[in-house]
Amino acid sequence: MGKRHNMSGEQKRAAMRVLHEMQGGLCAFCRFAVAHPDSPDRPEHEDDLSPTLEHVIPRGRGGSNRQSNLLLAHRVCNEERGDGRLPKNAHLMWKQNLVLLAERDIEPLQVAA
């Protein structure tokens, strides 16, 4: 496996902004509202409801940080999934995001190997 690259804080926020818009501000798992990454009222990182980037194909299984491999989720929802299979509702949101990325001609983040 090639070298894996970590995303900078700004790259994470940029990805979260795009996903927040595409997902209608909803968590990919529970479908409840997720705070916008630029919101001054955004929960702290340690908070269960803080926004996180969920990898459709986990990085531990060779997944990348490309926009096409990411979903927005609450920290608690993301951690609950772990490296398991993506639940059906999250899989459907991911497929919808792929269509929106293509329609909007949004370049995937070129961060991962």
C-alpha positions in Angstrom: 0.0 0.0 0.0 1.3 3.5 -0.8 2.0 6.3 1.6 -1.2 7.7 3.2 -1.5 11.4 3.5 -3.3 13.2 6.2 -5.6 16.2 5.5 -4.8 19.6 6.8 -7.4 21.3 9.0 -8.4 23.6 6.1 -8.7 20.6 3.7 -11.0 18.9 6.3 -13.2 22.0 6.7 -13.4 22.5 2.9 -14.5 18.9 2.5 -17.0 19.3 5.3 -18.4 22.5 3.7 -19.1 20.7 0.4 -20.6 17.6 2.1 -22.7 19.8 4.4 -24.3 21.4 1.4 -24.7 18.2 -0.6 -26.2 16.3 2.3 -28.5 19.1 3.3 -26.8 19.5 6.6 -27.7 16.0 7.7 -25.6 13.2 9.3 -25.1 10.3 6.8 -26.1 7.8 9.5 -28.8 9.2 11.8 -30.1 11.9 9.4 -30.2 14.6 12.2 -28.7 18.0 11.7 -24.9 18.4 11.7 -23.4 21.7 12.6 -21.8 23.6 9.7 -18.0 23.4 9.9 -17.7 27.3 10.0 -20.5 27.8 12.6 -19.4 29.6 15.8 -21.8 27.3 17.6 -20.2 24.1 16.3 -19.7 21.6 19.0 -16.2 21.0 20.2 -14.2 18.2 18.7 -14.7 15.9 21.7 -18.5 16.4 21.6 -20.6 13.5 20.4 -22.4 15.7 17.9 -19.3 17.4 16.4 -19.1 17.0 12.6 -16.6 14.5 11.3 -15.5 13.1 7.9 -16.6 9.5 7.5 -14.6 7.4 5.0 -16.9 5.1 2.9 -14.0 2.8 2.4 -12.1 3.1 5.7 -8.5 4.3 5.5 -7.4 1.1 7.2 -8.7 -0.8 4.3 -7.0 1.3 1.6 -9.7 4.1 1.4 -8.6 7.6 0.5 -9.4 11.2 1.5 -10.9 12.0 -1.9 -14.2 13.8 -1.8 -15.8 10.8 -3.5 -14.9 8.6 -0.5 -16.2 10.9 2.2 -19.5 11.5 4.1 -20.4 14.0 6.8 -21.4 12.4 10.1 -21.6 13.1 13.8 -18.6 11.9 15.7 -20.6 9.4 17.7 -22.3 8.0 14.6 -18.9 7.7 12.8 -17.3 5.9 15.8 -20.2 3.6 16.2 -19.7 2.3 12.6 -16.0 1.8 13.1 -14.6 -0.2 10.1 -17.8 -2.1 9.6 -20.1 -2.1 6.5 -21.7 1.2 5.6 -25.4 1.1 6.6 -27.9 1.2 3.7 -29.1 4.8 4.4 -25.5 6.1 4.5 -24.7 4.1 1.3 -27.7 5.8 -0.5 -26.5 9.2 0.6 -23.0 8.4 -0.6 -24.4 7.4 -4.1 -26.4 10.7 -4.1 -23.2 12.6 -3.3 -21.4 11.0 -6.1 -24.1 12.2 -8.6 -23.9 15.7 -7.1 -20.1 15.8 -7.4 -20.3 14.8 -11.0 -23.2 17.3 -11.8 -21.3 20.2 -10.1 -18.0 19.2 -11.6 -16.4 19.3 -8.2 -12.8 18.0 -8.2 -12.1 15.3 -5.6 -9.6 16.2 -3.0 -6.2 15.1 -4.3 -4.9 14.3 -0.8 -4.6 10.6 -0.6 -2.5 8.0 -2.2 
